[in-house]
């Protein structure tokens, strides 16, 4: 196995390209914390790697990484909040 530190990068494109669970687990190994949550009726898992300072949100219903970003805050894969109405969120 390749240690997570080998992947440490400031290159968001690398992390944004991670979509499969296999690739995600190669990058974070067992070093990440895991938090299951529901958002807009769907189930997700938030993985946070303190070594990488990266979060990965997995849509549990389809088994894919849907969002990755710096920091540990639990965010959403949805571009809009459930009650948000705007030009971008009808």
KABEL-V55540 format. One record per backbone hydrogen bond with DSSP energy under -0.5 kcal/mol. NH is the residue of the N-H (numbers start at 1). CO is the residue of the C=O. E is the energy in kcal/mol with one decimal. If there is no record, write none. Layout:
# KABEL-V55540
nh-><NH:NH>
co-><CO:CO>
e-><E:E>
This chain:
# KABEL-V55540
nh-><6:7:8:12:14:15:16:17:18:19:21:24:25:26:27:28:29:31:33:35:37:39:42:44:45:46:47:47:48:49:50:53:54:55:56:57:58:58:59:60:60:61:62:63:64:65:66:67:69:71:75:84:86>
co-><3:4:4:10:11:11:12:13:15:17:63:20:21:22:23:24:25:28:48:46:44:42:39:37:58:35:45:56:33:54:48:49:49:69:47:67:45:56:64:43:58:43:59:59:59:19:57:57:55:53:73:81:89>
e-><-1.9:-1.7:-0.7:-1.2:-0.8:-1.2:-3.2:-1.2:-1.5:-0.6:-0.6:-2.2:-2.8:-1.5:-1.8:-2.7:-1.6:-1.9:-2.4:-2.0:-2.5:-2.5:-1.9:-3.1:-2.1:-3.2:-0.6:-2.9:-1.9:-2.7:-0.7:-1.7:-1.6:-3.3:-2.7:-3.4:-2.8:-0.5:-2.8:-1.6:-0.9:-0.7:-0.8:-2.2:-1.1:-2.6:-2.8:-1.3:-1.9:-2.0:-0.8:-1.6:-2.1>
